[in-house]
Amino acid sequence: MRVVVLGAGEVGFHLAERLSRENQDVVIIESDPERADFASQQLDVLTVVGNGASLAILEKARVKDAQMLLAVTSRDEVNLIACLAAKRLGVQYTVARISNPEYYSRGSVLSREQMGIDLMVNPERECARETFQLLKTPAFTDVADFADGRVQLIGLKVKEGAPVAGRRIADLRAEEIARGYHYVTAAIRRNGETQVPTAESTIEADDQIYLLAPTSEIPDVPPLAGYDRFQLKRVMIAGGSDEGLFLAELLEDNGIECTILDRDRRRGVELAERLPRSLVLHADATDLELLEMEGVSGVDGFVAATGNDETNLLSSLLAKSAGADNVVSLIHKFEYMQLVPRVGIDASVSPRISAVNAILRYVRRGRVMTIANLTGIDAEAIEFAVHDKSRIAHQALRDAHFPAQGVVGTILRGDEIILPRGQDVLLPGDDVIVFAMPDAIPDVEKLFA
């Protein structure tokens, strides 16, 4: 499939990298010649230098031959115009990265419906939702929803002396089935390497594990890894960015006490007007004395959500040193994501990864419903719908020749959540959550196409 990616920034580069690795025909349009040259040298893609909102540049990129345009520059207006032009040129699917709420709200003259755009992705709002999930469950480093929220994929680190430490997957699974639980260990990260476990694999202390489980059973997971149960009551947010604002709105809606620190007095006034139940302070979140004075050691969660990655990392470290238990840092640069666990910050979120997750769902072959990239590993969790013509339909899983670097995590059949076994047969209408390493994804997609 030919895909045109508009913008070679963090989001566009990451999308092009993933798609080219899966042998898609990718063209990147980038206005910055140096950035375009970097992309062409690093990736197996064709690059075109110019303004993606220009009809001449779109024609130079042969957009008429493309099945999809992904407009993911940092400028909403360019993305909107490019999608509109691509539709007029016959592109079947268009996706736009949009941050301004006025452009995607219902009733707007520039809404998705009015513009004929297939998907508008708001990275900041998606990132706020992910942050809220992490705050509610401080043991977790990653949280992703599947099956309309009925199933979650979570990542967490196993503590020394945890009930699962030193145990084989097969033994743990037998206990889970006996108790009526539905946990599936999808991946283990140990010493910097990720593995898709088998029944004989062992979970060790300090492992980063990724589990699939029904959302109703998620509260039972942290004790298995050595964590206490938890209830979120008070949160402090450093920075009045859009992500911080959207997160504060979620906290207010759920009756959670919220304090926001922002060094911009004018922005603070705007936040106070929109957040009637939150405390907004004109303050610098990198001032350790101020953090201590405002009681950061007593909050249930601290979120660094300024527009600057370095400031977020610094304020997160200061909050952690002052006694904050659950610290989440907003990170824009992908290369900084690996730094977060090394310096002792509990978790990180990225609006750009949120955008990538939403967009990749529209690019996949097969009937892909939900997709999640995880911040700590390259593997992906993908939710597929099985249909009559799927190669994997009507086959037992043990006979399906499933890739070694992939695993069927959960089968959803109506209201039933099935813990998969080798003899289980996938039926048309089933939804299946698969966890796979990048090299295995093309083979997995073929099974469901």
C-alpha positions in Angstrom: 0.0 0.0 0.0 1.3 3.5 -0.9 1.1 5.9 2.1 2.1 9.6 2.0 3.3 11.0 5.3 3.2 14.8 5.6 5.8 15.9 8.1 9.1 14.2 9.1 9.0 15.4 12.8 8.9 12.9 15.7 5.4 11.6 14.8 5.9 11.5 11.0 9.4 9.9 11.3 8.1 7.2 13.7 5.1 6.4 11.5 7.3 6.2 8.4 9.8 4.0 10.2 7.2 1.5 11.3 5.4 1.4 8.0 8.6 1.1 5.9 9.8 -1.8 8.2 6.6 -3.6 7.2 7.3 -3.1 3.5 4.7 -0.4 2.9 5.5 2.0 0.0 6.1 5.2 2.0 6.6 8.8 0.7 7.5 11.6 3.1 6.7 15.3 2.4 8.8 17.6 4.5 9.4 21.4 4.2 12.7 21.4 6.0 15.4 20.1 3.6 17.7 19.0 6.4 15.0 17.0 8.1 13.9 15.5 4.8 17.5 14.5 4.1 17.9 12.9 7.5 14.7 10.8 6.9 15.9 9.6 3.5 19.2 8.5 4.9 17.7 6.7 7.9 14.6 5.1 6.3 13.8 3.2 3.2 11.4 5.9 2.0 11.0 8.4 -0.8 11.2 12.0 0.3 9.8 15.2 -1.3 10.9 18.6 0.0 8.1 21.2 0.1 4.9 22.4 1.6 2.4 19.6 1.9 -0.5 22.0 1.6 0.7 22.8 -1.9 -1.1 21.1 -4.7 2.1 21.0 -6.8 4.0 19.3 -4.0 1.2 16.7 -3.5 1.2 16.0 -7.2 5.0 15.7 -7.2 4.7 13.1 -4.4 2.2 11.2 -6.7 -0.5 11.4 -4.0 -3.1 10.3 -6.6 -1.5 6.9 -6.5 -1.7 6.7 -2.7 -4.4 4.9 -0.7 -3.7 7.1 2.4 -2.4 10.5 3.5 -1.2 10.9 7.0 -0.9 14.7 7.7 1.0 14.9 11.0 2.9 18.2 10.9 2.8 20.4 14.0 0.6 22.9 12.1 -3.2 22.1 12.2 -4.0 24.3 9.2 -1.4 22.6 7.0 -2.8 19.2 8.0 -6.4 20.3 7.2 -5.6 21.8 3.8 -3.5 18.8 2.8 -6.2 16.3 3.7 -8.8 18.4 1.9 -6.6 18.6 -1.3 -5.8 14.9 -1.1 -9.5 14.0 -0.9 -10.1 16.1 -4.1 -7.3 14.2 -5.8 -8.9 10.8 -5.0 -7.0 9.6 -1.9 -9.3 7.1 -0.2 -8.3 7.7 3.5 -7.0 10.9 5.1 -5.8 11.3 8.7 -5.0 14.7 10.3 -3.2 15.5 13.5 -5.2 18.3 15.1 -4.5 20.0 18.4 -6.9 23.0 18.3 -10.2 21.9 19.9 -12.1 24.4 17.6 -11.1 22.3 14.6 -12.5 18.9 15.8 -15.4 19.9 18.0 -18.9 18.8 16.7 -20.7 21.5 14.9 -17.5 23.3 13.8 -17.4 24.3 10.1 -13.9 22.7 10.1 -14.9 19.5 11.9 -14.0 16.0 10.6 -17.5 15.6 9.1 -17.5 18.9 7.4 -14.0 18.5 5.9 -14.5 14.8 4.9 -11.4 13.7 6.9 -11.6 10.1 8.0 -9.7 10.6 11.3 -8.7 13.6 13.4 -6.2 12.8 16.1 -5.8 15.0 19.1 -2.6 13.9 20.8 -2.9 16.1 23.9 -6.3 14.8 24.9 -5.3 11.1 24.3 -2.2 11.7 26.4 -4.2 13.1 29.2 -6.5 10.0 29.3 -3.4 7.8 29.4 -1.9 9.8 32.3 -5.1 9.6 34.3 -5.0 5.8 33.9 -1.4 5.7 35.2 -2.3 7.9 38.2 -5.2 5.6 39.2 -2.8 2.6 39.2 0.7 3.8 40.3 2.2 0.4 40.0 1.7 0.5 36.2 4.2 2.0 33.8 1.9 1.5 30.7 -1.9 1.2 30.3 -3.8 0.6 27.1 -7.5 -0.1 26.7 -9.0 -2.7 24.4 -12.4 -4.1 23.6 -14.1 -0.8 24.4 -12.4 -0.7 27.8 -13.3 -4.3 28.8 -9.7 -5.4 28.6 -6.5 -3.6 29.5 -2.8 -4.1 28.7 -0.7 -3.0 31.6 3.1 -2.9 32.3 4.7 -3.0 35.7 8.0 -3.9 37.4 8.1 -7.0 39.6 9.3 -6.3 43.1 11.6 -8.5 45.2 9.6 -11.1 47.1 6.5 -10.7 44.9 4.1 -13.7 44.7 5.0 -14.1 41.0 8.8 -13.8 41.4 10.7 -17.0 40.6 7.6 -18.7 39.2 7.0 -20.4 35.8 4.3 -19.0 33.5 2.7 -22.4 33.3 2.4 -22.7 37.1 1.0 -19.2 37.4 -1.5 -19.8 34.6 -2.8 -23.0 36.3 -3.4 -21.0 39.5 -5.1 -18.2 37.7 -7.4 -20.6 35.9 -8.3 -22.3 39.1 -9.2 -18.9 40.7 -11.2 -17.8 37.7 -8.7 -15.1 36.7 -7.8 -14.2 33.1 -4.3 -12.8 33.2 -2.0 -13.4 30.2 1.7 -12.6 30.4 2.3 -11.0 27.0 5.9 -10.0 27.3 8.9 -9.8 29.7 11.6 -7.2 29.5 14.8 -8.3 31.3 18.2 -6.6 31.1 17.1 -4.4 28.3 15.9 -7.3 26.1 12.2 -8.1 25.3 10.9 -11.6 25.0 7.5 -13.1 24.2 7.3 -15.8 26.9 6.4 -19.4 26.6 4.8 -21.7 29.3 8.3 -22.6 30.5 9.5 -18.9 30.9 10.1 -17.7 34.5 9.2 -14.3 35.9 12.0 -12.9 38.1 12.3 -9.9 40.4 13.1 -6.6 38.6 11.5 -7.9 35.4 9.3 -5.5 33.5 6.2 -7.5 32.6 3.2 -6.8 30.4 -0.1 -8.4 31.2 -3.5 -8.5 29.5 -6.5 -8.8 31.8 -10.2 -7.9 32.1 -10.5 -4.3 33.3 -12.6 -5.6 36.2 -9.7 -7.7 37.5 -7.0 -5.0 37.0 -7.1 -4.0 40.8 -6.0 -7.6 41.6 -2.8 -7.4 39.5 -0.5 -5.0 41.6 -0.5 -7.3 44.7 0.8 -10.2 42.5 3.8 -8.1 41.6 4.4 -6.9 45.2 2.4 -3.7 45.4 -0.2 -2.5 47.8 -3.7 -1.5 46.8 -4.3 2.2 46.1 -6.9 4.9 45.9 -6.2 8.2 44.1 -7.3 11.3 46.1 -4.9 14.2 45.4 -2.8 15.1 42.4 -0.3 18.0 41.7 0.3 19.1 38.1 3.4 21.1 37.1 2.5 23.1 34.0 -0.6 24.4 32.4 -0.1 22.8 29.0 -3.1 21.5 27.1 -2.3 18.0 28.4 -2.3 19.4 32.0 -5.6 21.2 31.4 -7.3 18.1 29.9 -5.9 16.0 32.8 -7.2 18.4 35.4 -10.7 18.3 33.8 -10.6 14.5 34.1 -9.6 14.7 37.7 -12.4 17.2 38.5 -14.9 15.0 36.8 -13.9 12.1 39.0 -13.9 14.1 42.3 -10.1 14.1 42.7 -8.4 17.1 44.4 -6.1 18.9 41.9 -3.4 21.6 42.3 -1.8 23.2 39.2 1.5 25.1 39.2 2.3 27.4 36.3 4.9 30.1 36.0 2.9 32.0 33.4 0.5 34.3 35.3 -1.8 34.9 32.2 -2.1 31.1 31.6 -2.8 30.6 35.3 -5.8 33.0 35.0 -7.1 31.0 32.0 -6.8 27.7 33.9 -8.5 29.1 37.0 -11.5 30.2 34.9 -11.8 26.8 33.3 -11.2 24.7 36.4 -13.5 25.9 39.2 -12.7 23.0 41.5 -8.9 23.0 41.1 -6.3 25.2 42.9 -4.2 27.1 40.4 -1.0 28.7 41.7 1.4 31.1 40.0 4.6 29.2 40.7 7.7 27.5 39.3 7.6 23.7 39.5 11.5 23.6 39.5 11.6 25.4 42.8 12.2 22.6 45.3 11.4 24.8 48.4 8.1 25.7 46.8 7.2 22.1 46.0 7.9 21.1 49.6 5.9 24.1 50.9 2.9 23.1 48.8 3.0 19.6 50.2 4.3 17.6 47.2 5.3 14.8 49.6 1.7 14.2 50.5 0.1 13.9 47.0 -0.9 10.6 45.5 0.4 11.6 42.1 2.7 14.3 40.6 2.6 15.0 36.8 5.1 17.2 35.1 3.2 18.6 32.1 5.0 21.7 30.9 5.8 22.2 27.2 9.5 21.5 27.8 10.9 18.0 28.2 14.0 19.1 30.2 11.8 21.1 32.6 9.5 18.1 33.0 12.4 15.8 33.8 13.9 18.2 36.3 10.6 18.9 38.1 9.9 15.2 38.2 13.2 14.5 39.8 12.7 17.3 42.3 9.2 16.0 43.2 10.6 12.5 43.6 13.4 13.7 45.9 10.9 15.6 48.0 8.9 12.5 48.6 6.2 12.2 45.9 5.3 8.6 45.4 3.9 8.4 41.9 5.6 10.7 39.4 4.6 10.9 35.7 6.6 13.0 33.2 5.3 14.3 29.9 7.9 13.6 27.2 7.8 14.8 23.6 11.1 13.5 22.3 11.1 9.8 21.7 14.8 9.4 22.6 14.1 10.7 26.1 11.5 7.9 26.8 14.3 5.4 27.6 15.8 7.8 30.1 12.8 8.0 32.4 13.1 4.6 34.2 16.8 5.0 34.5 16.7 8.2 36.5 14.0 6.9 38.9 10.8 8.5 37.5 7.9 6.2 37.8 6.3 6.6 34.3 6.2 8.7 31.2 3.6 9.7 28.6 4.0 11.1 25.1 1.3 12.9 23.1 3.3 11.9 20.0 3.1 8.2 20.9 -0.6 8.6 21.5 -0.9 10.1 18.0 1.0 7.2 16.5 -1.2 4.6 18.3 -4.3 6.2 16.9 -3.0 6.6 13.4 -1.5 3.1 12.9 -4.9 1.6 13.5 -6.0 3.0 10.2 -3.0 1.9 8.3 -3.0 -1.8 9.3 -4.2 -4.5 7.0 -6.9 -6.9 8.3 -9.7 -5.7 10.6 -7.7 -3.8 13.2 -9.8 -2.2 15.9 -7.2 -0.9 18.5 -3.4 -0.7 18.5 -1.0 0.3 21.3 2.7 1.1 21.2 4.4 0.8 24.6 7.0 3.3 25.8 9.5 0.8 27.1 9.6 -1.8 24.3 9.2 -2.1 20.5 6.4 -4.7 20.6 2.8 -3.7 19.8 -0.6 -4.9 21.1 -3.2 -5.1 18.4 -6.9 -6.0 18.5 -8.1 -7.8 15.4 -11.6 -8.7 14.4 -11.9 -12.2 12.8 -14.1 -12.5 9.7 -15.1 -15.3 7.4 -12.2 -14.9 5.0 -9.5 -14.6 7.7 -6.9 -17.3 7.2 -6.9 -18.0 10.9 -10.7 -18.4 11.2 -12.0 -21.9 12.0 -8.5 -23.1 13.0 -7.2 -24.3 16.3 -4.5 -21.9 17.5 -1.9 -24.7 17.6 -2.5 -25.3 13.9 -2.5 -21.7 12.8 1.3 -21.4 12.4 1.4 -18.3 14.5 4.7 -16.4 14.5 7.1 -17.3 17.3 7.5 -13.6 18.2 3.8 -13.1 18.7 1.1 -14.4 21.1 -2.7 -14.4 21.2 -3.4 -12.8 24.5 -7.1 -12.8 24.7 -10.2 -13.9 22.7 -13.4 -11.9 23.1 -16.5 -13.7 22.1 -19.6 -11.7 22.8 -19.5 -10.9 26.5 -17.1 -13.8 27.2 -13.4 -13.2 27.8 -11.4 -16.4 26.9 -7.9 -17.2 28.1 -6.5 -18.8 24.9 -5.2 -22.4 24.7 -3.8 -24.4 21.9 -7.1 -26.2 21.2 -9.2 -23.0 21.0 -10.7 -22.3 17.6 -11.2 -18.7 16.4 -14.6 -18.0 15.0 -15.9 -15.2 12.7 -17.1 -12.4 15.0 -14.4 -13.0 17.6 -12.2 -10.1 18.6 -8.6 -11.2 19.3 -5.9 -9.2 21.1 -2.4 -10.1 19.8 1.0 -9.1 21.3 3.8 -9.1 18.7 7.3 -7.9 18.0 7.7 -5.7 14.9 9.2 -8.4 12.7 6.2 -10.7 13.4 3.5 -8.1 12.7 3.3 -8.6 8.9 2.8 -12.3 9.3 0.2 -11.8 12.0 -1.7 -9.3 9.8 -1.8 -11.9 7.0 -3.6 -14.4 9.3 -6.4 -11.9 10.0 -6.6 -10.2 6.5 
